[in-house]
């Protein structure tokens, strides 16, 4: 569906999950160029060689390097009439004299120049903002190639489930041919309970800030998670005992409470001694290996189960999670924190299995994990560099890299098909950081680079 930005009016029905569908509000969204290139998803960035990428803006926009700057022929006449500094991302409007002008960002990250769409539609509802990004500059804002951002979240790809989330709200939106966006609160499924719904909201808050499409509850998975939580209770599983290489991630046939569904949930999802799964999720997202259970594709949905008591101490048992990310192409790689993400946490939380080569690893307070989950993409020779950035220079941050070539523990040889970098100390507050991920993909150099702020 093509949208004419000059006449666009969106109808937004926004509210908390407990609101009724009758509560509606109208918010006018107007064309507004993106203000920061840092927030652009990695998949929307196109490298610049000797011309601007044709897939984005068409042919004829030649470029050349002069000293440190990039010069561009914005009128496609061979004359280089625009200069872009490597330290100052610049927004350009190409074809301003045509019916289809294209708004783009041109910017440099480390050694590479990029171009990306800066075409957005933005409006406000209370203190929250909704922004639609026409990532492929085709004049449409609702295709699978386009992105959406809600409130304090990061841009995430638009998915067929049409969900938006932030903190205590889950919404579903539709866009009709009259350019009206209708957003309605999503009600909890009839068979779900309050703990499961709170866990879903907590997970989706993390996913939204991390540039991932929100989950829905998967009631089949919830049943399996609940059965495993009850199995841990009746078998008096004790998290205070030393880790035995399996921990709470198994069920033994013949033991009280054993079920096939619980056994499956034990192997696929994360567990915790929290009686409130929402609290458990907040802690798990600060870890490395356990985090990946919240980063997968939305199709599987989220499973949640919990019991609020334990026979071996305070607390209870929570079993939660979705699918791990399993991209088969580089476009599906998941990075955390997301590009341009703000208010990123400062520290890493300990987990089991421990760091095998350094058993005392978690005795020191360390930085929030940087993660790159690449699934089936055959990356090798992985490195991650983290820099604290300022106007004058980028300062390297010391830390530890974990990858399948140097896993956290030998019992997890694939390292959750992810690479992690953990700074030696907490990330500094109100600071911008840059990440440079490098690897080999089928014998060729592969690189991702982005920034975030605490």
DARA-V509739 format. One record per backbone hydrogen bond with DSSP energy under -0.5 kcal/mol. NH is the residue of the N-H (numbers start at 1). CO is the residue of the C=O. E is the energy in kcal/mol with one decimal. If there is no record, write none. Layout:
# DARA-V509739
NH:CO:E  NH:CO:E
This chain:
# DARA-V509739
3:139:-1.7  5:3:-0.8  7:4:-1.5  8:5:-1.3  9:179:-0.5  10:27:-0.7  12:10:-0.6  12:25:-1.4  13:11:-0.5  14:12:-0.8  17:168:-0.9  19:16:-2.1  23:20:-1.6  24:22:-0.8  25:12:-2.1  27:10:-1.2  27:25:-0.5  29:27:-0.6  30:122:-2.2  32:120:-2.5  34:118:-2.0  39:36:-0.8  40:37:-1.5  44:41:-1.7  45:42:-1.4  46:115:-2.7  48:113:-2.4  49:51:-1.0  52:61:-3.1  56:53:-1.3  57:53:-2.1  58:54:-1.9  62:60:-1.6  63:50:-2.6  64:71:-2.0  66:69:-2.4  69:66:-1.9  70:84:-2.3  71:64:-3.3  71:69:-0.5  72:82:-2.7  73:62:-2.6  74:72:-1.2  76:73:-1.0  81:72:-0.9  81:79:-1.2  82:72:-1.6  84:70:-2.6  88:85:-1.3  90:106:-2.6  92:104:-2.8  94:92:-0.6  94:102:-3.0  98:95:-2.1  102:94:-2.7  104:92:-2.8  104:102:-0.6  105:116:-3.1  106:90:-2.6  107:114:-2.1  109:112:-2.6  112:109:-2.1  114:107:-3.4  115:46:-2.2  116:105:-1.9  117:135:-0.5  118:103:-2.9  120:118:-0.7  121:132:-1.7  122:30:-2.3  123:130:-1.7  125:128:-3.2  128:125:-2.3  130:123:-2.2  131:149:-2.4  132:121:-2.3  133:147:-2.9  134:119:-2.4  134:132:-0.5  135:133:-1.7  137:134:-1.2  146:143:-2.0  147:133:-1.8  148:156:-2.3  149:131:-2.3  151:129:-2.8  153:150:-2.1  154:208:-2.7  156:148:-2.4  158:146:-2.4  162:159:-1.8  164:171:-2.4  166:169:-1.8  169:166:-1.3  171:164:-2.9  172:184:-2.8  173:162:-2.5  174:182:-2.0  176:180:-2.0  179:176:-1.9  180:176:-0.5  181:179:-0.5  182:174:-2.6  182:180:-0.7  183:181:-0.5  184:172:-3.1  186:170:-2.6  187:185:-0.5  192:189:-1.7  197:193:-2.1  198:194:-2.5  199:195:-2.0  200:196:-2.1  201:197:-2.3  202:198:-2.2  203:199:-2.5  204:200:-2.8  205:201:-1.9  206:202:-1.7  207:203:-2.6  208:204:-2.8  209:205:-2.0  210:206:-1.5  211:208:-1.3  212:207:-3.1  218:302:-2.9  219:217:-0.7  222:218:-2.6  223:219:-2.0  224:220:-1.7  225:221:-2.8  226:222:-2.6  227:223:-2.1  228:224:-1.9  229:225:-2.2  230:226:-2.1  231:227:-1.9  232:228:-2.4  233:229:-1.6  234:230:-2.5  235:231:-1.7  236:233:-1.7  237:232:-2.5  239:237:-0.6  241:238:-1.3  249:246:-1.5  253:251:-0.6  255:252:-2.1  258:255:-1.9  263:259:-2.2  264:260:-2.0  265:261:-2.2  266:262:-2.3  267:263:-1.3  268:264:-1.6  269:265:-2.2  270:320:-2.4  272:318:-1.8  277:275:-0.6  279:276:-0.7  280:276:-1.8  281:277:-2.4  282:278:-1.7  283:279:-1.5  284:280:-2.5  285:281:-2.1  286:283:-1.4  287:284:-1.7  291:288:-0.6  292:288:-0.7  292:289:-0.9  293:290:-1.2  294:291:-2.3  295:292:-1.6  296:323:-1.2  300:297:-0.6  301:298:-0.7  302:216:-2.5  303:321:-2.7  305:319:-2.2  307:317:-2.2  313:310:-0.5  316:273:-2.2  317:307:-2.1  318:272:-2.2  319:305:-2.8  320:270:-2.4  321:303:-1.7  322:293:-2.5  332:329:-2.1  333:330:-1.5  334:373:-2.2  335:333:-0.5  336:371:-2.5  340:451:-3.5  341:338:-2.2  344:453:-2.1  348:366:-2.2  349:286:-2.0  356:354:-0.8  356:408:-2.7  358:355:-1.1  361:358:-2.4  363:360:-1.7  364:361:-1.0  367:423:-2.0  368:346:-1.1  370:421:-2.8  371:336:-2.8  371:369:-0.5  372:419:-2.5  373:334:-2.9  374:372:-0.7  374:417:-1.7  375:417:-1.4  376:327:-2.2  377:327:-0.7  377:374:-2.5  379:377:-2.3  380:440:-2.1  383:438:-2.6  385:436:-2.4  387:434:-2.6  388:395:-3.0  389:387:-0.6  389:432:-2.5  390:393:-1.1  395:388:-3.2  395:393:-0.5  396:394:-0.5  397:386:-2.8  398:396:-0.5  400:422:-2.3  402:420:-2.7  403:406:-1.3  406:403:-1.4  412:409:-2.1  413:410:-0.6  415:412:-2.1  417:414:-2.0  418:414:-0.6  418:415:-1.2  419:372:-2.3  420:402:-2.8  421:370:-2.3  422:400:-2.3  423:421:-0.5  424:398:-2.5  427:346:-2.4  431:428:-0.6  433:452:-3.0  434:387:-2.7  435:450:-3.2  436:385:-2.6  437:448:-3.0  438:383:-2.6  438:436:-0.5  439:446:-2.4  440:380:-2.9  441:444:-3.2  442:378:-0.8  442:440:-0.5  444:441:-1.5  446:439:-2.6  448:437:-2.4  450:435:-1.6  452:433:-2.1  453:341:-2.7  454:431:-2.3
